[in-house]
């Protein structure tokens, strides 16, 4: 058995996300948008990428909701 570099170095590769993990994360982000005040019907129509962008900016979401209600 060797004692070379391959046995000493740490793993730098992250594990792949499973489809179930990805679906859970998407569902959690959609629930978060509904908690911010968006309508559930509107959130269901959105794509995953659009949901991801909106979750990153909660103040923008709250402004959008305020405009819709006014």
PQR file of N, CA, C, O and H, with PARSE charges and radii, in Angstrom:
ATOM      1  N   UNK A   1       0.841  -1.172   0.000 -0.4000 1.5000
ATOM      2  CA  UNK A   1       0.000   0.000   0.000 -0.0000 2.0000
ATOM      3  C   UNK A   1       0.883   1.230   0.000  0.5500 1.7000
ATOM      4  O   UNK A   1       1.893   1.285   0.702 -0.5500 1.4000
ATOM      5  N   UNK A   2       0.489   2.231  -0.803 -0.4000 1.5000
ATOM      6  CA  UNK A   2       1.310   3.423  -0.935 -0.0000 2.0000
ATOM      7  C   UNK A   2       1.043   4.447   0.150  0.5500 1.7000
ATOM      8  O   UNK A   2       0.044   4.390   0.867 -0.5500 1.4000
ATOM      9  H   UNK A   2      -0.331   2.187  -1.373  0.4000 1.0000
ATOM     10  N   UNK A   3       1.975   5.385   0.244 -0.4000 1.5000
ATOM     11  CA  UNK A   3       1.818   6.494   1.192 -0.0000 2.0000
ATOM     12  C   UNK A   3       1.990   7.810   0.453  0.5500 1.7000
ATOM     13  O   UNK A   3       2.430   8.806   1.026 -0.5500 1.4000
ATOM     14  H   UNK A   3       2.787   5.431  -0.338  0.4000 1.0000
ATOM     15  N   UNK A   4       1.641   7.802  -0.814 -0.4000 1.5000
ATOM     16  CA  UNK A   4       1.874   8.959  -1.662 -0.0000 2.0000
ATOM     17  C   UNK A   4       0.877  10.083  -1.449  0.5500 1.7000
ATOM     18  O   UNK A   4       0.083  10.072  -0.508 -0.5500 1.4000
ATOM     19  H   UNK A   4       1.284   6.992  -1.280  0.4000 1.0000
ATOM     20  N   UNK A   5       0.940  11.043  -2.341 -0.4000 1.5000
ATOM     21  CA  UNK A   5       0.147  12.264  -2.251 -0.0000 2.0000
ATOM     22  C   UNK A   5      -1.355  11.990  -2.305  0.5500 1.7000
ATOM     23  O   UNK A   5      -2.135  12.680  -1.649 -0.5500 1.4000
ATOM     24  H   UNK A   5       1.585  11.052  -3.105  0.4000 1.0000
ATOM     25  N   UNK A   6      -1.762  10.987  -3.084 -0.4000 1.5000
ATOM     26  CA  UNK A   6      -3.194  10.725  -3.228 -0.0000 2.0000
ATOM     27  C   UNK A   6      -3.835  10.314  -1.913  0.5500 1.7000
ATOM     28  O   UNK A   6      -5.036  10.513  -1.728 -0.5500 1.4000
ATOM     29  H   UNK A   6      -1.128  10.427  -3.618  0.4000 1.0000
ATOM     30  N   UNK A   7      -3.076   9.755  -1.015 -0.4000 1.5000
ATOM     31  CA  UNK A   7      -3.642   9.345   0.273 -0.0000 2.0000
ATOM     32  C   UNK A   7      -3.601  10.476   1.298  0.5500 1.7000
ATOM     33  O   UNK A   7      -4.344  10.438   2.278 -0.5500 1.4000
ATOM     34  H   UNK A   7      -2.100   9.593  -1.166  0.4000 1.0000
ATOM     35  N   UNK A   8      -2.758  11.471   1.095 -0.4000 1.5000
ATOM     36  CA  UNK A   8      -2.626  12.567   2.059 -0.0000 2.0000
ATOM     37  C   UNK A   8      -3.571  13.724   1.784  0.5500 1.7000
ATOM     38  O   UNK A   8      -4.011  14.394   2.719 -0.5500 1.4000
ATOM     39  H   UNK A   8      -2.155  11.503   0.298  0.4000 1.0000
ATOM     40  N   UNK A   9      -3.890  13.971   0.524 -0.4000 1.5000
ATOM     41  CA  UNK A   9      -4.649  15.176   0.201 -0.0000 2.0000
ATOM     42  C   UNK A   9      -6.127  15.009   0.550  0.5500 1.7000
ATOM     43  O   UNK A   9      -6.675  13.908   0.515 -0.5500 1.4000
ATOM     44  H   UNK A   9      -3.533  13.426  -0.235  0.4000 1.0000
ATOM     45  N   UNK A  10      -6.744  16.124   0.885 -0.4000 1.5000
ATOM     46  CA  UNK A  10      -8.159  16.106   1.244 -0.0000 2.0000
ATOM     47  C   UNK A  10      -9.015  16.150  -0.021  0.5500 1.7000
ATOM     48  O   UNK A  10      -8.559  16.562  -1.087 -0.5500 1.4000
ATOM     49  H   UNK A  10      -6.298  17.018   0.913  0.4000 1.0000
ATOM     50  N   UNK A  11     -10.229  15.729   0.122 -0.4000 1.5000
ATOM     51  CA  UNK A  11     -11.150  15.763  -1.000 -0.0000 2.0000
ATOM     52  C   UNK A  11     -11.623  17.194  -1.219  0.5500 1.7000
ATOM     53  O   UNK A  11     -12.078  17.844  -0.278 -0.5500 1.4000
ATOM     54  H   UNK A  11     -10.599  15.394   0.988  0.4000 1.0000
ATOM     55  N   UNK A  12     -11.524  17.681  -2.424 -0.4000 1.5000
ATOM     56  CA  UNK A  12     -11.949  19.034  -2.752 -0.0000 2.0000
ATOM     57  C   UNK A  12     -13.204  19.023  -3.612  0.5500 1.7000
ATOM     58  O   UNK A  12     -13.605  20.063  -4.134 -0.5500 1.4000
ATOM     59  H   UNK A  12     -11.155  17.152  -3.188  0.4000 1.0000
ATOM     60  N   UNK A  13     -13.815  17.884  -3.761 -0.4000 1.5000
ATOM     61  CA  UNK A  13     -14.987  17.770  -4.603 -0.0000 2.0000
ATOM     62  C   UNK A  13     -16.218  17.676  -3.705  0.5500 1.7000
ATOM     63  O   UNK A  13     -16.293  16.829  -2.815 -0.5500 1.4000
ATOM     64  H   UNK A  13     -13.490  17.039  -3.337  0.4000 1.0000
ATOM     65  N   UNK A  14     -17.172  18.554  -3.953 -0.4000 1.5000
ATOM     66  CA  UNK A  14     -18.403  18.518  -3.171 -0.0000 2.0000
ATOM     67  C   UNK A  14     -19.310  17.417  -3.709  0.5500 1.7000
ATOM     68  O   UNK A  14     -19.281  17.129  -4.905 -0.5500 1.4000
ATOM     69  H   UNK A  14     -17.112  19.242  -4.676  0.4000 1.0000
ATOM     70  N   UNK A  15     -20.101  16.806  -2.861 -0.4000 1.5000
ATOM     71  CA  UNK A  15     -21.015  15.776  -3.359 -0.0000 2.0000
ATOM     72  C   UNK A  15     -22.118  16.382  -4.217  0.5500 1.7000
ATOM     73  O   UNK A  15     -22.513  17.529  -4.006 -0.5500 1.4000
ATOM     74  H   UNK A  15     -20.124  17.040  -1.889  0.4000 1.0000
ATOM     75  N   UNK A  16     -22.611  15.623  -5.173 -0.4000 1.5000
ATOM     76  CA  UNK A  16     -23.674  16.089  -6.048 -0.0000 2.0000
ATOM     77  C   UNK A  16     -24.983  16.173  -5.274  0.5500 1.7000
ATOM     78  O   UNK A  16     -25.241  15.365  -4.382 -0.5500 1.4000
ATOM     79  H   UNK A  16     -22.290  14.692  -5.345  0.4000 1.0000
ATOM     80  N   UNK A  17     -25.805  17.155  -5.622 -0.4000 1.5000
ATOM     81  CA  UNK A  17     -27.114  17.277  -4.993 -0.0000 2.0000
ATOM     82  C   UNK A  17     -28.054  16.255  -5.614  0.5500 1.7000
ATOM     83  O   UNK A  17     -28.121  16.120  -6.836 -0.5500 1.4000
ATOM     84  H   UNK A  17     -25.595  17.812  -6.347  0.4000 1.0000
ATOM     85  N   UNK A  18     -28.769  15.547  -4.774 -0.4000 1.5000
ATOM     86  CA  UNK A  18     -29.705  14.549  -5.270 -0.0000 2.0000
ATOM     87  C   UNK A  18     -30.960  15.249  -5.790  0.5500 1.7000
ATOM     88  O   UNK A  18     -31.253  16.370  -5.374 -0.5500 1.4000
ATOM     89  H   UNK A  18     -28.715  15.657  -3.782  0.4000 1.0000
ATOM     90  N   UNK A  19     -31.697  14.614  -6.681 -0.4000 1.5000
ATOM     91  CA  UNK A  19     -32.948  15.226  -7.163 -0.0000 2.0000
ATOM     92  C   UNK A  19     -33.940  15.507  -6.031  0.5500 1.7000
ATOM     93  O   UNK A  19     -34.653  16.510  -6.062 -0.5500 1.4000
ATOM     94  H   UNK A  19     -31.460  13.703  -7.019  0.4000 1.0000
ATOM     95  N   UNK A  20     -33.984  14.626  -5.043 -0.4000 1.5000
ATOM     96  CA  UNK A  20     -34.901  14.839  -3.915 -0.0000 2.0000
ATOM     97  C   UNK A  20     -34.473  16.054  -3.099  0.5500 1.7000
ATOM     98  O   UNK A  20     -35.317  16.837  -2.662 -0.5500 1.4000
ATOM     99  H   UNK A  20     -33.405  13.811  -5.018  0.4000 1.0000
ATOM    100  N   UNK A  21     -33.170  16.215  -2.891 -0.4000 1.5000
ATOM    101  CA  UNK A  21     -32.676  17.371  -2.152 -0.0000 2.0000
ATOM    102  C   UNK A  21     -32.959  18.675  -2.881  0.5500 1.7000
ATOM    103  O   UNK A  21     -33.299  19.684  -2.264 -0.5500 1.4000
ATOM    104  H   UNK A  21     -32.484  15.579  -3.246  0.4000 1.0000
ATOM    105  N   UNK A  22     -32.817  18.643  -4.189 -0.4000 1.5000
ATOM    106  CA  UNK A  22     -33.081  19.825  -4.989 -0.0000 2.0000
ATOM    107  C   UNK A  22     -34.573  20.188  -4.949  0.5500 1.7000
ATOM    108  O   UNK A  22     -34.930  21.362  -4.853 -0.5500 1.4000
ATOM    109  H   UNK A  22     -32.541  17.823  -4.691  0.4000 1.0000
ATOM    110  N   UNK A  23     -35.429  19.176  -5.023 -0.4000 1.5000
ATOM    111  CA  UNK A  23     -36.876  19.413  -4.969 -0.0000 2.0000
ATOM    112  C   UNK A  23     -37.282  19.978  -3.608  0.5500 1.7000
ATOM    113  O   UNK A  23     -38.137  20.861  -3.527 -0.5500 1.4000
ATOM    114  H   UNK A  23     -35.139  18.222  -5.101  0.4000 1.0000
ATOM    115  N   UNK A  24     -36.670  19.469  -2.545 -0.4000 1.5000
ATOM    116  CA  UNK A  24     -36.976  19.977  -1.205 -0.0000 2.0000
ATOM    117  C   UNK A  24     -36.570  21.437  -1.071  0.5500 1.7000
ATOM    118  O   UNK A  24     -37.293  22.239  -0.481 -0.5500 1.4000
ATOM    119  H   UNK A  24     -35.976  18.752  -2.611  0.4000 1.0000
ATOM    120  N   UNK A  25     -35.410  21.776  -1.622 -0.4000 1.5000
ATOM    121  CA  UNK A  25     -34.942  23.158  -1.537 -0.0000 2.0000
ATOM    122  C   UNK A  25     -35.856  24.092  -2.338  0.5500 1.7000
ATOM    123  O   UNK A  25     -36.181  25.187  -1.880 -0.5500 1.4000
ATOM    124  H   UNK A  25     -34.823  21.124  -2.101  0.4000 1.0000
ATOM    125  N   UNK A  26     -36.268  23.658  -3.529 -0.4000 1.5000
ATOM    126  CA  UNK A  26     -37.185  24.469  -4.340 -0.0000 2.0000
ATOM    127  C   UNK A  26     -38.514  24.679  -3.628  0.5500 1.7000
ATOM    128  O   UNK A  26     -39.069  25.778  -3.651 -0.5500 1.4000
ATOM    129  H   UNK A  26     -36.004  22.769  -3.902  0.4000 1.0000
ATOM    130  N   UNK A  27     -39.025  23.626  -2.996 -0.4000 1.5000
ATOM    131  CA  UNK A  27     -40.294  23.733  -2.277 -0.0000 2.0000
ATOM    132  C   UNK A  27     -40.163  24.687  -1.089  0.5500 1.7000
ATOM    133  O   UNK A  27     -41.075  25.466  -0.814 -0.5500 1.4000
ATOM    134  H   UNK A  27     -38.575  22.733  -2.977  0.4000 1.0000
ATOM    135  N   UNK A  28     -39.030  24.627  -0.387 -0.4000 1.5000
ATOM    136  CA  UNK A  28     -38.812  25.523   0.752 -0.0000 2.0000
ATOM    137  C   UNK A  28     -38.736  26.974   0.294  0.5500 1.7000
ATOM    138  O   UNK A  28     -39.248  27.867   0.968 -0.5500 1.4000
ATOM    139  H   UNK A  28     -38.288  23.994  -0.610  0.4000 1.0000
ATOM    140  N   UNK A  29     -38.097  27.211  -0.851 -0.4000 1.5000
ATOM    141  CA  UNK A  29     -37.991  28.575  -1.365 -0.0000 2.0000
ATOM    142  C   UNK A  29     -39.357  29.099  -1.792  0.5500 1.7000
ATOM    143  O   UNK A  29     -39.654  30.277  -1.594 -0.5500 1.4000
ATOM    144  H   UNK A  29     -37.680  26.485  -1.399  0.4000 1.0000
ATOM    145  N   UNK A  30     -40.178  28.255  -2.364 -0.4000 1.5000
ATOM    146  CA  UNK A  30     -41.532  28.667  -2.754 -0.0000 2.0000
ATOM    147  C   UNK A  30     -42.364  29.010  -1.517  0.5500 1.7000
ATOM    148  O   UNK A  30     -43.099  29.998  -1.511 -0.5500 1.4000
ATOM    149  H   UNK A  30     -39.936  27.298  -2.525  0.4000 1.0000
ATOM    150  N   UNK A  31     -42.245  28.192  -0.474 -0.4000 1.5000
ATOM    151  CA  UNK A  31     -42.965  28.486   0.777 -0.0000 2.0000
ATOM    152  C   UNK A  31     -42.494  29.805   1.376  0.5500 1.7000
ATOM    153  O   UNK A  31     -43.290  30.549   1.947 -0.5500 1.4000
ATOM    154  H   UNK A  31     -41.648  27.390  -0.479  0.4000 1.0000
ATOM    155  N   UNK A  32     -41.215  30.095   1.249 -0.4000 1.5000
ATOM    156  CA  UNK A  32     -40.669  31.349   1.773 -0.0000 2.0000
ATOM    157  C   UNK A  32     -41.273  32.547   1.042  0.5500 1.7000
ATOM    158  O   UNK A  32     -41.585  33.562   1.664 -0.5500 1.4000
ATOM    159  H   UNK A  32     -40.568  29.491   0.784  0.4000 1.0000
ATOM    160  N   UNK A  33     -41.438  32.430  -0.280 -0.4000 1.5000
ATOM    161  CA  UNK A  33     -42.051  33.525  -1.039 -0.0000 2.0000
ATOM    162  C   UNK A  33     -43.501  33.743  -0.615  0.5500 1.7000
ATOM    163  O   UNK A  33     -43.958  34.884  -0.544 -0.5500 1.4000
ATOM    164  H   UNK A  33     -41.184  31.605  -0.786  0.4000 1.0000
ATOM    165  N   UNK A  34     -44.225  32.663  -0.333 -0.4000 1.5000
ATOM    166  CA  UNK A  34     -45.603  32.795   0.127 -0.0000 2.0000
ATOM    167  C   UNK A  34     -45.629  33.487   1.486  0.5500 1.7000
ATOM    168  O   UNK A  34     -46.521  34.295   1.745 -0.5500 1.4000
ATOM    169  H   UNK A  34     -43.853  31.737  -0.390  0.4000 1.0000
ATOM    170  N   UNK A  35     -44.668  33.184   2.355 -0.4000 1.5000
ATOM    171  CA  UNK A  35     -44.591  33.862   3.651 -0.0000 2.0000
ATOM    172  C   UNK A  35     -44.278  35.338   3.497  0.5500 1.7000
ATOM    173  O   UNK A  35     -44.692  36.146   4.329 -0.5500 1.4000
ATOM    174  H   UNK A  35     -43.944  32.527   2.144  0.4000 1.0000
ATOM    175  N   UNK A  36     -43.560  35.702   2.453 -0.4000 1.5000
ATOM    176  CA  UNK A  36     -43.267  37.120   2.206 -0.0000 2.0000
ATOM    177  C   UNK A  36     -44.515  37.873   1.767  0.5500 1.7000
ATOM    178  O   UNK A  36     -44.529  39.104   1.795 -0.5500 1.4000
ATOM    179  H   UNK A  36     -43.224  35.046   1.777  0.4000 1.0000
ATOM    180  N   UNK A  37     -45.560  37.163   1.363 -0.4000 1.5000
ATOM    181  CA  UNK A  37     -46.807  37.819   1.020 -0.0000 2.0000
ATOM    182  C   UNK A  37     -47.269  37.608  -0.416  0.5500 1.7000
ATOM    183  O   UNK A  37     -48.313  38.132  -0.804 -0.5500 1.4000
ATOM    184  H   UNK A  37     -45.548  36.163   1.340  0.4000 1.0000
ATOM    185  N   UNK A  38     -46.525  36.863  -1.203 -0.4000 1.5000
ATOM    186  CA  UNK A  38     -46.941  36.617  -2.580 -0.0000 2.0000
ATOM    187  C   UNK A  38     -48.071  35.602  -2.598  0.5500 1.7000
ATOM    188  O   UNK A  38     -48.190  34.777  -1.693 -0.5500 1.4000
ATOM    189  H   UNK A  38     -45.677  36.438  -0.887  0.4000 1.0000
ATOM    190  N   UNK A  39     -48.899  35.666  -3.630 -0.4000 1.5000
ATOM    191  CA  UNK A  39     -49.999  34.714  -3.763 -0.0000 2.0000
ATOM    192  C   UNK A  39     -49.449  33.353  -4.161  0.5500 1.7000
ATOM    193  O   UNK A  39     -48.523  33.250  -4.966 -0.5500 1.4000
ATOM    194  H   UNK A  39     -48.803  36.337  -4.366  0.4000 1.0000
ATOM    195  N   UNK A  40     -50.038  32.309  -3.582 -0.4000 1.5000
ATOM    196  CA  UNK A  40     -49.557  30.963  -3.843 -0.0000 2.0000
ATOM    197  C   UNK A  40     -49.741  30.576  -5.315  0.5500 1.7000
ATOM    198  O   UNK A  40     -48.923  29.841  -5.868 -0.5500 1.4000
ATOM    199  H   UNK A  40     -50.790  32.393  -2.928  0.4000 1.0000
ATOM    200  N   UNK A  41     -50.798  31.061  -5.942 -0.4000 1.5000
ATOM    201  CA  UNK A  41     -51.037  30.751  -7.354 -0.0000 2.0000
ATOM    202  C   UNK A  41     -49.942  31.343  -8.236  0.5500 1.7000
ATOM    203  O   UNK A  41     -49.507  30.719  -9.205 -0.5500 1.4000
ATOM    204  H   UNK A  41     -51.463  31.658  -5.493  0.4000 1.0000
ATOM    205  N   UNK A  42     -49.497  32.567  -7.886 -0.4000 1.5000
ATOM    206  CA  UNK A  42     -48.432  33.215  -8.661 -0.0000 2.0000
ATOM    207  C   UNK A  42     -47.105  32.471  -8.504  0.5500 1.7000
ATOM    208  O   UNK A  42     -46.339  32.342  -9.459 -0.5500 1.4000
ATOM    209  H   UNK A  42     -49.850  33.073  -7.100  0.4000 1.0000
ATOM    210  N   UNK A  43     -46.849  31.992  -7.307 -0.4000 1.5000
ATOM    211  CA  UNK A  43     -45.589  31.296  -7.038 -0.0000 2.0000
ATOM    212  C   UNK A  43     -45.563  29.949  -7.761  0.5500 1.7000
ATOM    213  O   UNK A  43     -44.509  29.526  -8.237 -0.5500 1.4000
ATOM    214  H   UNK A  43     -47.472  32.097  -6.531  0.4000 1.0000
ATOM    215  N   UNK A  44     -46.698  29.280  -7.849 -0.4000 1.5000
ATOM    216  CA  UNK A  44     -46.759  27.982  -8.534 -0.0000 2.0000
ATOM    217  C   UNK A  44     -46.422  28.109 -10.019  0.5500 1.7000
ATOM    218  O   UNK A  44     -45.841  27.196 -10.606 -0.5500 1.4000
ATOM    219  H   UNK A  44     -47.554  29.624  -7.462  0.4000 1.0000
ATOM    220  N   UNK A  45     -46.788  29.247 -10.627 -0.4000 1.5000
ATOM    221  CA  UNK A  45     -46.567  29.448 -12.061 -0.0000 2.0000
ATOM    222  C   UNK A  45     -45.100  29.743 -12.361  0.5500 1.7000
ATOM    223  O   UNK A  45     -44.622  29.444 -13.456 -0.5500 1.4000
ATOM    224  H   UNK A  45     -47.260  29.989 -10.150  0.4000 1.0000
ATOM    225  N   UNK A  46     -44.385  30.322 -11.408 -0.4000 1.5000
ATOM    226  CA  UNK A  46     -42.985  30.730 -11.620 -0.0000 2.0000
ATOM    227  C   UNK A  46     -42.074  29.527 -11.828  0.5500 1.7000
ATOM    228  O   UNK A  46     -42.347  28.421 -11.362 -0.5500 1.4000
ATOM    229  H   UNK A  46     -44.772  30.565 -10.519  0.4000 1.0000
ATOM    230  N   UNK A  47     -40.987  29.782 -12.540 -0.4000 1.5000
ATOM    231  CA  UNK A  47     -39.958  28.775 -12.707 -0.0000 2.0000
ATOM    232  C   UNK A  47     -39.007  28.771 -11.523  0.5500 1.7000
ATOM    233  O   UNK A  47     -39.001  29.697 -10.712 -0.5500 1.4000
ATOM    234  H   UNK A  47     -40.765  30.681 -12.918  0.4000 1.0000
ATOM    235  N   UNK A  48     -38.203  27.715 -11.435 -0.4000 1.5000
ATOM    236  CA  UNK A  48     -37.294  27.567 -10.300 -0.0000 2.0000
ATOM    237  C   UNK A  48     -36.271  28.694 -10.222  0.5500 1.7000
ATOM    238  O   UNK A  48     -35.956  29.181  -9.136 -0.5500 1.4000
ATOM    239  H   UNK A  48     -38.209  26.963 -12.094  0.4000 1.0000
ATOM    240  N   UNK A  49     -35.756  29.105 -11.373 -0.4000 1.5000
ATOM    241  CA  UNK A  49     -34.727  30.147 -11.376 -0.0000 2.0000
ATOM    242  C   UNK A  49     -35.298  31.488 -10.926  0.5500 1.7000
ATOM    243  O   UNK A  49     -34.646  32.231 -10.193 -0.5500 1.4000
ATOM    244  H   UNK A  49     -36.011  28.709 -12.255  0.4000 1.0000
ATOM    245  N   UNK A  50     -36.510  31.793 -11.364 -0.4000 1.5000
ATOM    246  CA  UNK A  50     -37.139  33.052 -10.962 -0.0000 2.0000
ATOM    247  C   UNK A  50     -37.404  33.079  -9.454  0.5500 1.7000
ATOM    248  O   UNK A  50     -37.233  34.108  -8.801 -0.5500 1.4000
ATOM    249  H   UNK A  50     -37.040  31.189 -11.960  0.4000 1.0000
ATOM    250  N   UNK A  51     -37.824  31.935  -8.916 -0.4000 1.5000
ATOM    251  CA  UNK A  51     -38.052  31.828  -7.474 -0.0000 2.0000
ATOM    252  C   UNK A  51     -36.744  32.049  -6.728  0.5500 1.7000
ATOM    253  O   UNK A  51     -36.712  32.747  -5.714 -0.5500 1.4000
ATOM    254  H   UNK A  51     -37.963  31.099  -9.446  0.4000 1.0000
ATOM    255  N   UNK A  52     -35.672  31.456  -7.228 -0.4000 1.5000
ATOM    256  CA  UNK A  52     -34.366  31.566  -6.581 -0.0000 2.0000
ATOM    257  C   UNK A  52     -33.904  33.025  -6.519  0.5500 1.7000
ATOM    258  O   UNK A  52     -33.358  33.468  -5.509 -0.5500 1.4000
ATOM    259  H   UNK A  52     -35.698  30.889  -8.051  0.4000 1.0000
ATOM    260  N   UNK A  53     -34.128  33.761  -7.604 -0.4000 1.5000
ATOM    261  CA  UNK A  53     -33.715  35.163  -7.647 -0.0000 2.0000
ATOM    262  C   UNK A  53     -34.529  35.996  -6.662  0.5500 1.7000
ATOM    263  O   UNK A  53     -33.977  36.850  -5.969 -0.5500 1.4000
ATOM    264  H   UNK A  53     -34.572  33.401  -8.424  0.4000 1.0000
ATOM    265  N   UNK A  54     -35.836  35.754  -6.596 -0.4000 1.5000
ATOM    266  CA  UNK A  54     -36.686  36.539  -5.706 -0.0000 2.0000
ATOM    267  C   UNK A  54     -36.411  36.245  -4.230  0.5500 1.7000
ATOM    268  O   UNK A  54     -36.503  37.145  -3.395 -0.5500 1.4000
ATOM    269  H   UNK A  54     -36.284  35.060  -7.160  0.4000 1.0000
ATOM    270  N   UNK A  55     -36.080  35.013  -3.908 -0.4000 1.5000
ATOM    271  CA  UNK A  55     -35.798  34.666  -2.513 -0.0000 2.0000
ATOM    272  C   UNK A  55     -34.545  35.396  -2.015  0.5500 1.7000
ATOM    273  O   UNK A  55     -34.425  35.695  -0.826 -0.5500 1.4000
ATOM    274  H   UNK A  55     -36.005  34.282  -4.587  0.4000 1.0000
ATOM    275  N   UNK A  56     -33.630  35.675  -2.917 -0.4000 1.5000
ATOM    276  CA  UNK A  56     -32.401  36.364  -2.531 -0.0000 2.0000
ATOM    277  C   UNK A  56     -32.651  37.825  -2.188  0.5500 1.7000
ATOM    278  O   UNK A  56     -31.827  38.436  -1.507 -0.5500 1.4000
ATOM    279  H   UNK A  56     -33.727  35.433  -3.882  0.4000 1.0000
ATOM    280  N   UNK A  57     -33.768  38.408  -2.638 -0.4000 1.5000
ATOM    281  CA  UNK A  57     -34.064  39.820  -2.417 -0.0000 2.0000
ATOM    282  C   UNK A  57     -35.454  39.989  -1.789  0.5500 1.7000
ATOM    283  O   UNK A  57     -36.405  40.340  -2.487 -0.5500 1.4000
ATOM    284  H   UNK A  57     -34.437  37.912  -3.191  0.4000 1.0000
ATOM    285  N   UNK A  58     -35.580  39.744  -0.479 -0.4000 1.5000
ATOM    286  CA  UNK A  58     -36.891  39.814   0.157 -0.0000 2.0000
ATOM    287  C   UNK A  58     -37.485  41.220   0.171  0.5500 1.7000
ATOM    288  O   UNK A  58     -38.708  41.364   0.163 -0.5500 1.4000
ATOM    289  H   UNK A  58     -34.807  39.460   0.089  0.4000 1.0000
ATOM    290  N   UNK A  59     -36.655  42.254   0.192 -0.4000 1.5000
ATOM    291  CA  UNK A  59     -37.210  43.616   0.190 -0.0000 2.0000
ATOM    292  C   UNK A  59     -37.894  43.921  -1.140  0.5500 1.7000
ATOM    293  O   UNK A  59     -38.911  44.614  -1.170 -0.5500 1.4000
ATOM    294  H   UNK A  59     -35.662  42.138   0.199  0.4000 1.0000
ATOM    295  N   UNK A  60     -37.349  43.415  -2.221 -0.4000 1.5000
ATOM    296  CA  UNK A  60     -37.962  43.610  -3.537 -0.0000 2.0000
ATOM    297  C   UNK A  60     -39.309  42.895  -3.588  0.5500 1.7000
ATOM    298  O   UNK A  60     -40.272  43.422  -4.146 -0.5500 1.4000
ATOM    299  H   UNK A  60     -36.523  42.853  -2.197  0.4000 1.0000
ATOM    300  N   UNK A  61     -39.379  41.703  -3.010 -0.4000 1.5000
ATOM    301  CA  UNK A  61     -40.626  40.951  -2.999 -0.0000 2.0000
ATOM    302  C   UNK A  61     -41.682  41.701  -2.205  0.5500 1.7000
ATOM    303  O   UNK A  61     -42.836  41.778  -2.626 -0.5500 1.4000
ATOM    304  H   UNK A  61     -38.596  41.276  -2.557  0.4000 1.0000
ATOM    305  N   UNK A  62     -41.302  42.251  -1.066 -0.4000 1.5000
ATOM    306  CA  UNK A  62     -42.259  42.977  -0.233 -0.0000 2.0000
ATOM    307  C   UNK A  62     -42.764  44.234  -0.962  0.5500 1.7000
ATOM    308  O   UNK A  62     -43.931  44.601  -0.826 -0.5500 1.4000
ATOM    309  H   UNK A  62     -40.365  42.188  -0.723  0.4000 1.0000
ATOM    310  N   UNK A  63     -41.898  44.883  -1.725 -0.4000 1.5000
ATOM    311  CA  UNK A  63     -42.329  46.050  -2.508 -0.0000 2.0000
ATOM    312  C   UNK A  63     -43.306  45.638  -3.610  0.5500 1.7000
ATOM    313  O   UNK A  63     -44.294  46.328  -3.860 -0.5500 1.4000
ATOM    314  H   UNK A  63     -40.950  44.585  -1.835  0.4000 1.0000
ATOM    315  N   UNK A  64     -43.024  44.509  -4.268 -0.4000 1.5000
ATOM    316  CA  UNK A  64     -43.928  44.008  -5.306 -0.0000 2.0000
ATOM    317  C   UNK A  64     -45.307  43.677  -4.729  0.5500 1.7000
ATOM    318  O   UNK A  64     -46.331  43.974  -5.344 -0.5500 1.4000
ATOM    319  H   UNK A  64     -42.222  43.948  -4.065  0.4000 1.0000
ATOM    320  N   UNK A  65     -45.323  43.071  -3.565 -0.4000 1.5000
ATOM    321  CA  UNK A  65     -46.581  42.709  -2.920 -0.0000 2.0000
ATOM    322  C   UNK A  65     -47.348  43.981  -2.539  0.5500 1.7000
ATOM    323  O   UNK A  65     -48.567  44.043  -2.694 -0.5500 1.4000
ATOM    324  H   UNK A  65     -44.491  42.830  -3.066  0.4000 1.0000
ATOM    325  N   UNK A  66     -46.631  44.987  -2.042 -0.4000 1.5000
ATOM    326  CA  UNK A  66     -47.286  46.234  -1.661 -0.0000 2.0000
ATOM    327  C   UNK A  66     -47.901  46.924  -2.871  0.5500 1.7000
ATOM    328  O   UNK A  66     -48.990  47.490  -2.776 -0.5500 1.4000
ATOM    329  H   UNK A  66     -45.641  44.936  -1.916  0.4000 1.0000
ATOM    330  N   UNK A  67     -47.210  46.882  -4.013 -0.4000 1.5000
ATOM    331  CA  UNK A  67     -47.742  47.479  -5.251 -0.0000 2.0000
ATOM    332  C   UNK A  67     -48.994  46.748  -5.723  0.5500 1.7000
ATOM    333  O   UNK A  67     -49.949  47.380  -6.175 -0.5500 1.4000
ATOM    334  H   UNK A  67     -46.325  46.423  -4.091  0.4000 1.0000
ATOM    335  N   UNK A  68     -48.996  45.435  -5.620 -0.4000 1.5000
ATOM    336  CA  UNK A  68     -50.142  44.643  -6.050 -0.0000 2.0000
ATOM    337  C   UNK A  68     -51.360  44.903  -5.167  0.5500 1.7000
ATOM    338  O   UNK A  68     -52.492  44.915  -5.651 -0.5500 1.4000
ATOM    339  H   UNK A  68     -48.220  44.922  -5.252  0.4000 1.0000
ATOM    340  N   UNK A  69     -51.127  45.109  -3.886 -0.4000 1.5000
ATOM    341  CA  UNK A  69     -52.240  45.348  -2.970 -0.0000 2.0000
ATOM    342  C   UNK A  69     -52.786  46.753  -3.084  0.5500 1.7000
ATOM    343  O   UNK A  69     -53.959  46.988  -2.792 -0.5500 1.4000
ATOM    344  H   UNK A  69     -50.208  45.100  -3.493  0.4000 1.0000
ATOM    345  N   UNK A  70     -51.954  47.691  -3.504 -0.4000 1.5000
ATOM    346  CA  UNK A  70     -52.395  49.093  -3.603 -0.0000 2.0000
ATOM    347  C   UNK A  70     -53.200  49.358  -4.866  0.5500 1.7000
ATOM    348  O   UNK A  70     -53.640  50.485  -5.093 -0.5500 1.4000
ATOM    349  H   UNK A  70     -51.002  47.500  -3.741  0.4000 1.0000
TER
END
